[in-house]
Amino acid sequence: MKKTVFSLLLCASTIAVMTSCGNNSNDSKEAAKEQNEQKFDNTNIEDDTKFAVAAADGGMLEVQLGQLAQTNGANAQVKQLGQMMIDDHSKANEELKATAAQKNITLPATLSEKSQKEYDDLSKKTGADFDKAYASMMVDDHEKDIDEFKKEASDGKDADLKAWAAGKVPILEHHLEMAKSTKDAVK
């Protein structure tokens, strides 16, 4: 029985991947959302899957921007903030991947088109221009993230994702404080 259910899920996932490949969209986030909609449509965790997809996309962006801060940043505090983003968001991304795998939730494998554009725009800056733009982006991004993670922590239906989100709020709040401090330092 378990083998049959697993086989059906595997077939459904394969079909979902194949169908999403034909939609002319290279957006990994959108493809993951579509696959999850097919798997979880009208279930009580559909909103949780949307949160997980958005959190995965945002986490990947934080890591890549942190790496960019190491090469394009001039200020030591910017580089320190970037390294913290790499370390903390890499760990959070791995935790989210493990939880999603247990729940059969598809996460994006690459940045969404929107996140890629943000990365590309910031990658064109260096030195003080980069420092100011990066610090400002980290403040704005973490303010939004905190709101989204708090919402998931209080309103989520999936206990594991709810707990994961709640556990990340203090870390995100620390990131916000560090980003604000860095933004003040590079004005």
N, C-alpha and C positions, 0 to 999 in steps of 0.2 A: 504494500500500500504506500509506504513512504517513498519507494523508488518510483512509483507511478506519479505521485504528486510532484516529486522532484523533477521527473522527466517532463511533466506538463509545464511546470514553471520554467524550466530550461528552454523548452520549445517556445513558450510565450515570450520569454526575454529575447530569444534569437529573432523571432518574427518582429518584435518591437524594434530591435536595433536595425534590422534590415529595412523596415518601413520608414524609420526615421532617417535613414541614410538617403532615401529618395526624395526628401522634401526640400532639397536645395539649400538647407541651412547648415552652416558649419558651426553653429553656436552650440557648444557642448552643454551649456546650462539649459537651453531650450529643449534639446534632445532628451536630457535627463528628466525635465519636467513632463514632457510628453510620455515618456516611458512610465513614469510614476503615476500619471493620470490614468493610463490604461490599467495599471496594476491596482491602484488604490481609489479609483473613482467611486464616489458615494460611500466611502468608508469614513470612520471617525478620525482617521489619522491623515487624511488628505492634506490638511493645512500643515501638519507636522512635516510631511515630505517636502512641501514647498519651502518651509523654513530650512530644512536640512540642505536642500539644493542651494538656496541663497547663501547659507552659512559656509558651505563648501567653496562656492565661487569667491565669496569675500575673503575667506581664509587663504585661498591660493593667491589672491591678489596681494594680500598683506605680506606674504612671504616673498613674492617676486618684487614688490616695491621695497621691502627691506633689503633685498639683495642689491637693488638699484641704488639704494642709499649708500651702500658700501662703496660703490664705484663712482657715483655722480655727486655725492655729498661732499661738502668742504668742512662743515662744522663737526667737531668731535661728538657733540651731543646728538646731532642728526644721525651720525653713524651708530651711536650707542642705541638710539631709539630703533633704528633699522635692524640692528642685531637682535634686540628684544622681540621685535615683530617676527623675525625669522624663527627664533627659538620657540616662543610661545605659540605662534600660530601653526608651526609645523607639528608640534605636539598635539594641539587641538584638532588639526586636520586628520591626523592618524587616529585619534580617538573617535572622531565622527565617522571616518571610513569604517572602522570596526563595528560601530553601532549600526550604521546603515547596512553593512553586509549581513548582520544578524537579522535585520528586518526586511531584507530584500529590497531596500531603497536604492535606486540608481542615483549616483552623484555625478556631477560633471567631471570629466577627465582633464579638461583644459579651461582656460578663462573664457567667460562669456564675451560676446562681441563688445558689450559696454565696458567690461573690465579691461579687456585688451586695449580698447581705445584710451582709457584712462592711463594705462601703463605706457602706451606709445607716446601719449602727449607729455607725460612726465619724463620719459626717457630722453626727450629732446633738450632737457634743461641740465645744466651743470652748475657747480659752485653755489654761490649765494642764491641765485635764482632757483636752483633745485631745492636748496634747504628751506626756503620760504614756502614754496609750493608743496613740498612733501609734508612739512610740519602742519600746514593749514589743512591739507587733505586728511592727515591722520586725525586731527581734531574733529573735522566734520564727519569722517567715516565712523569714528568710535562713538560719537554722540548717537548716530543712527543705529549702530550695532547694539549699543546698550539698550535702547528702546526695544529693538526687535528681540533680543535675547530675554529681556524681562517679560515681554509679552508671551513668548514661548514658555518661559518658566512658570508663568501664572495660568495661562490659558491652554497650554498644550494638552493633547489627549494621550500621547504616548509617554508613558512614565519614564522610559530611559532617555528619550530626547529632552523631555522636560527637565530631568535631573542634570543632564549634560549642560543644557543652556543655563540653568541656575548656577552651576558650578563655574561657569565662565564669566558671569557678570562681574565678580570682584576683580578678575584679571583684566577685563575690558575697562573697568573703571580706573584701574592703575595705569593702563595704557593711555587713557584719556588724559589723566593728570600729567603723565610724562610728555605727551604730545603738546599739551598746553604750555608746559614749562619750556619745551623745545621751541615752540612757536614764539614765545616771548623772547627767548635767547637769540633768535635769528632775525628779529624785526629790522 
